[in-house]
Amino acid sequence: MEIKLSDGKKVKLKDLSIDERDELLDSVEYEYTDDNSPSKIKMLHSTMTKFLRIGIEGEVTDEFLKSLSFSDKTAIFTKIQGECMNLGEEEASK
């Protein structure tokens, strides 16, 4: 799977293993409002960096990460997070 960045370049995402998905999902911690709705992610930047380093195919250097806009980082993070969250959800068990 690929994601197109704002500058037109494409980044290829890895096909994550179950262990990699679990590691990423375990690193996400949400804060909730009084009505128990998620309001924000704690430690957003370190969580996002972890998702990018694990979820992008190939070597993800500091130089590469610094070259990305916050918008691109967010888009990649959201795509990877969506893939992790939807594991096995397409066909519910009976």
C-alpha positions as CSV (number, residue, x, y, z in Angstrom):
1,M,0.0,0.0,0.0
2,E,1.2,3.5,-0.8
3,I,0.3,7.0,0.4
4,K,0.9,10.1,-1.7
5,L,2.5,13.0,0.1
6,S,1.7,16.7,-0.4
7,D,4.8,17.1,-2.6
8,G,3.7,14.3,-4.9
9,K,6.2,11.7,-3.6
10,K,4.9,8.3,-2.6
11,V,5.7,6.4,0.6
12,K,5.2,2.6,0.7
13,L,3.7,1.2,3.8
14,K,4.8,-2.2,5.2
15,D,2.5,-5.1,5.5
16,L,2.7,-5.2,9.3
17,S,3.0,-8.4,11.3
18,I,0.6,-9.1,14.1
19,D,3.4,-8.4,16.6
20,E,4.2,-5.0,14.9
21,R,0.5,-4.1,14.9
22,D,0.2,-5.0,18.6
23,E,3.3,-3.0,19.5
24,L,1.9,0.1,17.7
25,L,-1.6,-0.2,19.2
26,D,-0.2,-0.7,22.7
27,S,1.6,2.6,22.3
28,V,-1.5,4.6,21.7
29,E,-3.1,6.1,24.8
30,Y,-6.2,8.3,24.6
31,E,-7.6,11.0,26.9
32,Y,-11.4,11.0,27.3
33,T,-14.0,13.6,27.9
34,D,-16.5,13.4,30.7
35,D,-18.9,11.6,28.4
36,N,-16.2,9.0,27.7
37,S,-15.5,10.1,24.1
38,P,-11.8,10.1,23.1
39,S,-10.6,13.7,23.0
40,K,-6.9,13.4,22.1
41,I,-3.9,11.1,21.9
42,K,-1.3,11.3,24.7
43,M,2.3,11.6,23.7
44,L,1.2,12.3,20.1
45,H,4.6,13.0,18.6
46,S,6.5,10.0,20.0
47,T,3.6,7.8,19.1
48,M,3.4,9.2,15.6
49,T,7.2,8.7,15.1
50,K,6.9,5.1,16.3
51,F,4.1,4.4,13.8
52,L,6.2,6.0,11.0
53,R,9.4,4.1,11.8
54,I,7.6,0.8,12.1
55,G,5.0,1.3,9.4
56,I,7.0,2.7,6.5
57,E,8.8,0.2,4.3
58,G,12.6,0.6,4.2
59,E,15.0,2.6,6.4
60,V,13.2,5.5,8.1
61,T,16.0,7.9,9.1
62,D,15.8,11.1,11.2
63,E,16.6,13.0,8.0
64,F,13.6,11.5,6.2
65,L,11.3,12.2,9.1
66,K,12.5,15.8,9.4
67,S,11.7,16.3,5.7
68,L,8.1,15.5,6.1
69,S,5.5,18.1,6.9
70,F,3.3,17.7,9.9
71,S,0.4,17.2,7.5
72,D,2.2,14.3,5.8
73,K,3.2,12.7,9.1
74,T,-0.4,12.9,10.2
75,A,-1.7,11.4,6.9
76,I,0.7,8.5,7.1
77,F,0.0,7.9,10.8
78,T,-3.7,8.0,10.2
79,K,-3.4,5.5,7.3
80,I,-1.3,3.1,9.4
81,Q,-3.6,3.5,12.4
82,G,-6.6,2.7,10.3
83,E,-4.9,-0.4,8.9
84,C,-4.1,-1.6,12.5
85,M,-7.5,-0.9,13.8
86,N,-9.3,-2.7,10.9
87,L,-7.5,-6.0,11.2
88,G,-10.1,-8.7,10.8
89,E,-13.0,-6.3,10.9
90,E,-14.0,-6.6,7.3
91,E,-15.8,-9.9,8.0
92,A,-17.2,-10.3,11.5
93,S,-17.1,-13.7,13.1
94,K,-20.4,-15.5,13.5
